[in-house]
Amino acid sequence: MKVQEEVWTHLFQKIHFLEEAHAEENPGRQLEMIRDAAPRFKEWFRQTGTVTAFHSFDLITLPYPRKYALWRAALSPVSYVWFTETAA
């Protein structure tokens, strides 16, 4: 596991700008801290250049009524289609 961690550390750079805000328990104070850190993060992000890699992950899967989801695009005997929200 340590070798894999070293590979990731070599390939990717951890973003430290929001760690302090993430640790804050008060939502109002956390929002202030994020807003304060945003300009520094934005400048750092601009200087990093082109994206090397991107990863998304599923947040939630939920049923959605077929008549609204497909809107005459296709006929289907099922009552619901399943949507999966993805975080980018």
C-alpha positions as CSV (number, residue, x, y, z in Angstrom):
1,M,0.0,0.0,0.0
2,K,2.9,2.4,0.7
3,V,4.3,2.0,-2.8
4,Q,0.9,2.9,-4.3
5,E,0.7,5.9,-2.0
6,E,4.2,7.0,-3.2
7,V,3.1,6.7,-6.9
8,W,0.0,8.8,-6.3
9,T,2.1,11.4,-4.4
10,H,4.5,11.5,-7.3
11,L,1.8,11.9,-9.9
12,F,-0.7,14.1,-8.1
13,Q,-0.3,17.2,-6.0
14,K,-2.5,17.6,-2.9
15,I,-4.5,20.8,-2.7
16,H,-4.0,22.2,0.8
17,F,-6.0,25.5,0.4
18,L,-9.2,24.2,2.0
19,E,-7.9,21.8,4.7
20,E,-8.3,24.3,7.5
21,A,-11.9,25.1,6.4
22,H,-12.7,21.4,6.1
23,A,-11.7,20.9,9.8
24,E,-14.0,23.8,10.9
25,E,-17.2,22.5,12.5
26,N,-19.2,25.8,12.4
27,P,-20.8,26.0,8.9
28,G,-20.9,29.9,8.9
29,R,-17.2,30.1,9.8
30,Q,-16.4,27.3,7.3
31,L,-18.0,29.3,4.5
32,E,-16.0,32.4,5.5
33,M,-12.8,30.4,5.5
34,I,-13.6,29.0,2.0
35,R,-14.3,32.5,0.7
36,D,-11.1,33.8,2.1
37,A,-9.0,30.9,0.6
38,A,-10.7,31.1,-2.8
39,P,-8.6,33.9,-4.4
40,R,-5.3,32.1,-3.4
41,F,-6.7,28.8,-4.7
42,K,-7.8,30.5,-7.9
43,E,-4.4,32.0,-8.6
44,W,-2.6,28.7,-7.8
45,F,-5.0,26.8,-10.0
46,R,-4.4,29.2,-12.9
47,Q,-0.7,28.6,-12.6
48,T,-0.9,24.8,-12.6
49,G,-1.6,24.7,-16.3
50,T,-3.4,21.9,-18.2
51,V,-5.2,19.1,-16.3
52,T,-3.2,15.9,-16.2
53,A,-5.9,13.6,-14.9
54,F,-9.6,13.7,-13.9
55,H,-11.7,11.4,-11.8
56,S,-15.4,11.5,-11.0
57,F,-17.4,9.3,-8.6
58,D,-21.0,8.5,-8.1
59,L,-22.9,10.4,-5.4
60,I,-26.4,8.8,-5.4
61,T,-28.6,6.6,-7.6
62,L,-32.3,7.4,-7.6
63,P,-35.5,6.4,-9.4
64,Y,-37.1,8.9,-11.8
65,P,-40.5,8.5,-13.4
66,R,-40.1,7.2,-17.0
67,K,-42.7,9.6,-18.5
68,Y,-40.6,12.6,-17.5
69,A,-37.1,11.0,-18.0
70,L,-37.6,9.9,-21.6
71,W,-40.3,12.3,-22.8
72,R,-41.4,10.3,-25.8
73,A,-37.9,9.4,-26.8
74,A,-38.5,5.7,-26.4
75,L,-41.3,3.3,-25.2
76,S,-40.5,1.3,-22.2
77,P,-42.7,-1.0,-19.9
78,V,-40.8,0.1,-16.8
79,S,-42.3,2.8,-14.5
80,Y,-39.0,4.3,-13.5
81,V,-35.5,4.8,-14.9
82,W,-32.5,5.0,-12.6
83,F,-30.3,8.1,-12.6
84,T,-26.9,8.2,-11.0
85,E,-25.7,11.6,-9.9
86,T,-22.0,12.0,-10.6
87,A,-19.5,14.4,-8.9
88,A,-17.1,15.9,-11.2
